[in-house]
Amino acid sequence: MRYSQYVGLVYRALAASFVGSVVFALALMASAFYNFPSTKINLIGITGTNGKTTTATLLHELYTQLSYKCGLISTVTNKVVNK
């Protein structure tokens, strides 16, 4: 084994021993890189069998009428703030 291969193997072993989940660590690094964007938005998710699009549309209209900046993603339409 060449020296560079050995060093790469050691780095991977160290990374695996210090981080329990590489996916979780990558998510944290990406969030930090973009200055934690999820702390700057509020999100409402609607689950269930029936009425999700109707409920989402009604909430979008309500918050728009109350002068909140909001967007909507549904199976029928996608609306971005002020567009």
C-alpha positions as CSV (number, residue, x, y, z in Angstrom):
1,M,0.0,0.0,0.0
2,R,1.3,3.4,-0.9
3,Y,1.6,6.2,1.7
4,S,-1.2,8.3,0.2
5,Q,-3.5,5.4,0.2
6,Y,-2.7,4.7,3.8
7,V,-3.2,8.3,4.8
8,G,-6.6,8.3,3.1
9,L,-7.6,5.1,4.9
10,V,-6.6,6.7,8.3
11,Y,-8.6,9.8,7.5
12,R,-11.7,7.8,6.7
13,A,-11.3,5.7,9.8
14,L,-11.0,8.8,12.0
15,A,-13.9,10.5,10.4
16,A,-16.1,7.5,10.9
17,S,-15.0,7.2,14.6
18,F,-15.7,10.9,15.4
19,V,-19.0,11.2,13.5
20,G,-21.8,8.7,14.2
21,S,-23.7,9.6,11.0
22,V,-22.0,11.1,8.0
23,V,-25.4,12.1,6.6
24,F,-26.3,14.0,9.8
25,A,-22.8,15.6,9.9
26,L,-23.2,16.7,6.2
27,A,-26.6,18.2,7.0
28,L,-25.2,20.2,9.9
29,M,-22.3,21.5,7.8
30,A,-24.6,22.5,4.9
31,S,-26.9,24.3,7.4
32,A,-24.0,26.2,8.9
33,F,-22.5,27.0,5.5
34,Y,-25.8,28.7,4.5
35,N,-26.1,30.5,7.9
36,F,-28.9,28.2,9.3
37,P,-31.7,29.2,6.9
38,S,-34.3,27.0,8.7
39,T,-34.2,29.4,11.7
40,K,-35.5,32.2,9.5
41,I,-38.7,30.6,8.2
42,N,-41.8,29.2,9.7
43,L,-43.2,26.1,7.9
44,I,-46.6,24.4,8.1
45,G,-46.9,20.9,6.8
46,I,-50.4,19.3,6.3
47,T,-50.8,15.5,6.3
48,G,-53.8,13.3,6.0
49,T,-55.9,11.5,3.5
50,N,-58.3,14.2,2.2
51,G,-58.4,17.9,2.1
52,K,-54.7,18.8,2.1
53,T,-54.8,21.0,-0.9
54,T,-57.9,22.8,0.3
55,T,-56.5,23.4,3.7
56,A,-53.2,24.6,2.4
57,T,-54.9,27.0,0.0
58,L,-57.2,28.4,2.7
59,L,-54.2,28.9,5.0
60,H,-52.3,30.6,2.2
61,E,-55.2,33.0,1.6
62,L,-55.6,33.7,5.3
63,Y,-52.0,34.5,5.8
64,T,-51.9,36.6,2.7
65,Q,-54.9,38.6,3.8
66,L,-53.2,39.1,7.2
67,S,-50.1,40.6,5.3
68,Y,-47.7,37.7,6.0
69,K,-45.2,36.8,3.4
70,C,-46.1,33.2,2.4
71,G,-45.8,30.7,-0.3
72,L,-47.8,27.6,-1.3
73,I,-46.7,24.3,-2.7
74,S,-49.5,21.9,-3.5
75,T,-50.5,19.4,-6.2
76,V,-52.6,22.0,-7.9
77,T,-50.4,25.1,-7.7
78,N,-47.1,26.6,-6.6
79,K,-47.1,30.2,-5.4
80,V,-44.1,32.3,-4.4
81,V,-44.3,35.4,-2.3
82,N,-45.5,38.4,-4.4
83,K,-45.7,36.4,-7.7
